Amino acid sequence: LRSRSKKYVVSHNAKVAVLGASGGIGQPLSLLLKNSPLVSELSLYDIAHTPGVAADLSHIETRATVTGYMGADQLGAALKGCEVVVIPAGVPRKPGMTRDDLFNTNATIVATLADACARHCPQAMICIISNPVNSTIPITSEVMKKHGVYNPNRVFGVTTLDIVRANTFVAELKGLDPARVNVPVVGGHAGKTIIPLISRCTPKVEFPADQLSALTGRIQEAGTEVVKAKAGAGSATLSMAYAGARFTFSLLDAMNGKEGVVECAFVRSEETECKYFSTPLLLGKNGIEKNLGLGKLSAFEEKLVAEAMDELKGSIKKGEDFVTNMK
């Protein structure tokens, strides 16, 4: 008898671009993408070193073809025909810096790359890793709007590292296999705007109030933990590459027709009074199929959301104003 359930039809023919492919995140991210059967073409762009990175990756015995593009004049060619564009380009934090301290440099970089996406692959899914994500997503959206090609269902701020960290830290405290733990993280992607919903963790976990508070703080400041440990040599690159690849693979699975794929990401949103907000999203062929919203929160989590709003709104406005005032 023929099965009547909708089969997950796999068309492994995705062309994916990495913009900032020679950097600390870009190289390991490109390696993970090259290693995946979901990717058939990998387009690597940066302002330096891409021919070498591409040559190196091209020797790996997986079917994705790898092409390197270097310099602004090759950016358009790098993006042509891409279905997914992942953007880790920019400068990393050094000790003592907040993500917002990166704004001046990274805002310009992201605006330039978003402009190229709007021109050369307006239908692509755009996944932004470049910090401060709370501002670079509004920047990307406003640039796409200027070109009349903005689709809010196709622009994602990659917050997956917050989820990955929450899963890992909860698993460590409870002696669980981290691969089986899933903690939704909502809000934004900086400090106190990062809101882990421990009350909604699967499997269900309980922590006393003081431990819950410390765990939440550790998740919020985990990036700074790495920045300090690297002592001036950058910020999270390997775990960020893993998280960026995880999000990209989820998106590609959903685009290929896999059902029930859910990831959190920072997107245009009507779920709170904030114009952009991260919540669990059901992904599909066209990007966001359905925003699953905030759902039920504990009193502790409600308070965290309320306390994040002002900072989040400020970061969003700062991104929008940057595009308004751009030459």
C-alpha positions as MATLAB code, in Angstrom:
seq = 'LRSRSKKYVVSHNAKVAVLGASGGIGQPLSLLLKNSPLVSELSLYDIAHTPGVAADLSHIETRATVTGYMGADQLGAALKGCEVVVIPAGVPRKPGMTRDDLFNTNATIVATLADACARHCPQAMICIISNPVNSTIPITSEVMKKHGVYNPNRVFGVTTLDIVRANTFVAELKGLDPARVNVPVVGGHAGKTIIPLISRCTPKVEFPADQLSALTGRIQEAGTEVVKAKAGAGSATLSMAYAGARFTFSLLDAMNGKEGVVECAFVRSEETECKYFSTPLLLGKNGIEKNLGLGKLSAFEEKLVAEAMDELKGSIKKGEDFVTNMK';
ca = [
       0.000    0.000    0.000;
       1.315    3.454   -0.841;
       2.023    5.561    2.163;
      -0.328    8.550    2.277;
       1.868   10.660    4.531;
       3.608   13.542    2.807;
       7.102   12.317    2.132;
      10.027   14.617    2.768;
      11.248   15.145   -0.780;
      14.911   16.027   -0.821;
      16.304   18.259   -3.520;
      19.886   18.737   -2.396;
      20.612   21.489   -4.835;
      21.067   24.563   -2.722;
      23.473   27.311   -3.638;
      24.708   28.951   -0.448;
      26.931   32.021   -0.101;
      29.086   32.910    2.895;
      29.981   36.607    3.037;
      33.006   37.042    5.261;
      34.224   33.531    4.452;
      37.902   34.118    5.335;
      37.246   35.269    8.887;
      37.239   33.556   12.262;
      33.624   32.418   11.903;
      33.591   32.297    8.097;
      36.246   29.584    7.709;
      34.845   26.961   10.118;
      31.304   27.811    8.956;
      32.313   27.233    5.334;
      33.917   23.921    6.348;
      30.678   22.752    8.008;
      28.621   23.814    4.978;
      31.024   22.048    2.593;
      30.595   18.902    4.678;
      26.809   18.881    4.240;
      24.875   16.923    1.582;
      22.269   19.726    1.624;
      24.652   22.099   -0.162;
      25.461   21.682   -3.866;
      27.254   24.986   -4.477;
      29.227   27.013   -1.972;
      30.060   30.579   -2.877;
      32.709   32.156   -0.648;
      33.203   35.929   -0.534;
      35.543   38.160    1.433;
      37.818   41.141    0.921;
      40.953   38.969    1.349;
      42.221   35.363    1.313;
      39.135   33.781   -0.305;
      40.959   32.120   -3.220;
      43.054   30.197   -0.694;
      40.137   29.237    1.550;
      38.142   28.101   -1.499;
      41.048   26.079   -2.946;
      41.580   24.386    0.419;
      37.901   23.493    0.940;
      37.483   22.390   -2.679;
      39.647   19.299   -2.006;
      37.168   17.872    0.502;
      35.444   14.735   -0.806;
      31.859   16.030   -0.684;
      29.802   17.099   -3.651;
      29.438   20.829   -2.998;
      31.418   22.799   -5.556;
      33.349   25.672   -3.987;
      34.115   29.022   -5.630;
      36.001   31.903   -4.038;
      35.326   35.571   -4.785;
      37.491   38.420   -3.543;
      36.899   42.160   -3.427;
      33.877   44.394   -3.964;
      33.950   43.987   -7.759;
      33.293   40.224   -7.384;
      30.506   40.491   -4.804;
      27.710   40.472   -7.387;
      29.050   37.331   -9.037;
      29.336   35.631   -5.641;
      25.625   36.218   -4.965;
      24.166   35.358   -8.365;
      21.665   32.498   -8.059;
      22.103   32.028   -4.305;
      19.153   30.696   -2.326;
      20.692   31.231    1.091;
      23.213   33.897    2.095;
      24.947   33.667    5.470;
      26.744   36.801    6.660;
      29.389   36.529    9.400;
      31.415   39.475    8.005;
      32.663   42.191   10.331;
      34.989   42.752   13.264;
      34.849   40.730   16.507;
      34.771   42.004   20.082;
      37.856   42.474   22.218;
      37.844   42.365   26.033;
      35.892   45.257   27.544;
      33.813   45.793   24.398;
      30.066   45.355   24.141;
      28.469   44.117   20.926;
      27.237   47.664   20.404;
      30.849   48.926   20.312;
      31.124   47.093   16.981;
      28.304   49.169   15.519;
      30.221   51.760   13.515;
      32.351   49.257   11.624;
      29.857   46.438   11.219;
      26.835   48.592   10.349;
      28.587   49.830    7.213;
      29.756   46.332    6.259;
      26.282   44.799    6.681;
      24.568   47.666    4.827;
      26.956   47.217    1.880;
      26.417   43.449    1.759;
      22.629   43.743    2.167;
      22.600   46.238   -0.709;
      24.395   43.682   -2.910;
      21.919   40.955   -1.886;
      19.012   43.234   -2.787;
      20.533   43.750   -6.242;
      21.814   40.258   -7.058;
      19.707   37.724   -5.100;
      16.595   39.562   -3.857;
      14.699   36.309   -3.216;
      17.409   34.666   -1.112;
      17.118   33.800    2.575;
      19.462   36.188    4.415;
      21.006   34.964    7.672;
      22.873   37.645    9.605;
      25.535   36.688   12.148;
      27.390   40.037   12.206;
      26.990   41.817   15.537;
      25.252   43.765   16.935;
      22.450   41.553   15.549;
      19.849   43.677   17.394;
      20.850   46.510   15.002;
      22.156   44.689   11.914;
      18.781   43.014   11.265;
      16.935   46.377   11.155;
      19.782   47.652    8.917;
      19.391   44.713    6.509;
      15.598   45.129    6.446;
      15.719   48.876    5.762;
      18.283   48.433    2.962;
      16.085   45.738    1.328;
      13.075   48.084    1.664;
      14.981   50.835   -0.178;
      15.256   48.449   -3.134;
      11.602   47.371   -2.860;
      12.555   43.710   -2.292;
      12.073   43.338    1.472;
      10.419   40.102    2.550;
      10.257   39.846    6.366;
       9.903   36.066    6.116;
      13.373   35.783    4.560;
      15.575   37.901    6.833;
      16.940   36.197    9.974;
      19.202   37.292   12.798;
      21.032   34.133   13.824;
      20.604   33.777   17.606;
      21.130   29.988   17.529;
      24.314   30.218   19.597;
      22.210   31.397   22.558;
      20.067   28.262   22.254;
      23.133   26.035   21.827;
      24.715   27.564   24.953;
      21.509   27.260   26.975;
      21.177   23.597   25.962;
      24.806   22.900   26.900;
      24.721   24.669   30.273;
      21.401   23.095   31.327;
      22.674   19.654   30.284;
      25.876   20.149   32.311;
      23.953   21.144   35.457;
      21.470   18.265   35.162;
      23.784   15.536   33.842;
      21.807   15.224   30.586;
      22.902   14.580   27.005;
      22.988   18.117   25.501;
      21.819   16.753   22.138;
      18.474   15.918   23.790;
      17.994   19.251   25.587;
      16.073   22.085   23.940;
      15.749   25.508   25.574;
      13.911   28.192   23.570;
      15.666   31.571   23.816;
      13.703   34.711   22.951;
      14.265   38.467   22.774;
      17.466   39.711   21.200;
      21.121   38.738   20.905;
      23.007   40.860   23.460;
      23.283   40.787   27.237;
      19.993   41.142   29.027;
      17.991   41.032   25.779;
      18.896   37.311   25.652;
      16.014   35.570   27.443;
      16.288   31.803   27.940;
      12.915   30.188   28.643;
      14.111   27.523   31.072;
      10.484   26.898   32.104;
       9.846   25.590   28.591;
      12.936   23.387   28.377;
      12.444   19.852   27.078;
      12.922   17.615   28.953;
      11.373   19.553   31.856;
      13.957   20.817   34.363;
      13.627   22.633   37.702;
      16.154   24.944   39.352;
      16.005   26.822   42.670;
      15.639   30.599   42.194;
      19.298   31.470   42.899;
      20.603   28.794   40.509;
      18.090   29.834   37.829;
      19.243   33.435   38.114;
      22.929   32.446   37.868;
      22.246   30.140   34.898;
      20.313   32.880   33.085;
      23.186   35.321   33.694;
      25.718   32.828   32.407;
      23.739   32.281   29.189;
      23.414   36.055   28.707;
      27.126   36.679   29.270;
      28.502   33.502   27.652;
      29.882   35.456   24.698;
      31.829   37.691   27.055;
      33.154   34.555   28.818;
      34.755   33.523   25.488;
      35.971   37.058   24.676;
      37.760   37.149   28.067;
      39.210   33.649   27.681;
      40.570   34.529   24.222;
      42.275   37.545   25.820;
      42.243   39.856   22.811;
      42.391   37.175   20.126;
      38.711   37.594   19.230;
      35.326   36.245   20.222;
      33.339   33.029   19.776;
      34.145   31.683   16.319;
      33.961   27.876   16.452;
      30.766   27.595   18.487;
      29.278   30.413   16.387;
      30.190   28.576   13.174;
      28.489   25.447   14.580;
      25.369   27.431   15.500;
      25.297   29.237   12.133;
      25.555   25.907   10.326;
      22.814   24.399   12.498;
      20.459   27.270   11.605;
      21.375   27.094    7.897;
      20.777   23.321    7.799;
      17.375   23.755    9.475;
      16.466   26.396    6.899;
      17.624   24.191    3.985;
      15.703   21.193    5.391;
      12.543   23.317    5.609;
      13.088   24.722    2.097;
      13.366   21.116    0.886;
       9.937   20.344    2.315;
      10.794   18.818    5.675;
       7.919   19.492    8.063;
       7.975   20.635   11.663;
      11.349   22.431   11.553;
      11.454   24.996   14.374;
      14.296   27.398   15.187;
      14.422   30.660   17.123;
      15.699   33.710   15.234;
      15.608   37.509   15.525;
      13.041   38.649   12.941;
      10.414   41.287   12.109;
       7.694   40.539   14.592;
       4.229   41.459   15.871;
       4.594   39.271   18.983;
       5.602   42.078   21.364;
       5.735   45.881   21.308;
       9.206   45.512   19.728;
       9.368   45.691   15.939;
      11.941   42.872   15.890;
      12.038   40.010   18.358;
      13.305   36.462   18.499;
      10.760   33.689   19.123;
      10.420   30.074   17.961;
       9.607   30.025   14.227;
       8.150   27.245   12.127;
      10.303   27.279    8.981;
       9.068   26.340    5.513;
       9.752   26.647    1.785;
       9.407   30.424    1.921;
      11.287   31.082    5.127;
       9.045   31.792    8.112;
       5.940   29.645    7.744;
       4.537   30.701   11.114;
       5.780   32.705   14.080;
       5.020   30.474   17.078;
       5.169   33.474   19.404;
       6.283   33.863   22.997;
       3.936   31.267   24.472;
       3.528   30.787   28.201;
       6.192   32.417   30.382;
       7.030   32.068   34.062;
       6.841   35.202   36.252;
      10.665   35.339   36.241;
      10.716   35.222   32.398;
       7.937   37.851   32.097;
      10.134   40.179   34.138;
      13.174   39.474   31.928;
      11.133   40.316   28.804;
       9.866   43.569   30.337;
      13.399   44.577   31.350;
      14.817   43.887   27.867;
      12.389   46.096   25.952;
      14.057   49.498   26.262;
      17.516   48.283   25.256;
      16.071   46.295   22.353;
      14.015   49.226   21.061;
      17.073   51.487   21.279;
      19.255   49.062   19.310;
      16.560   48.637   16.658;
      16.110   52.394   16.274;
      19.876   52.865   16.062;
      19.980   50.419   13.099;
      17.040   52.061   11.335;
      18.471   55.566   11.845;
      21.794   54.435   10.389;
      20.106   53.534    7.082;
      18.007   56.721    7.096;
      21.160   58.808    7.434;
      23.248   56.782    4.976;
      24.745   58.647    2.030;
];
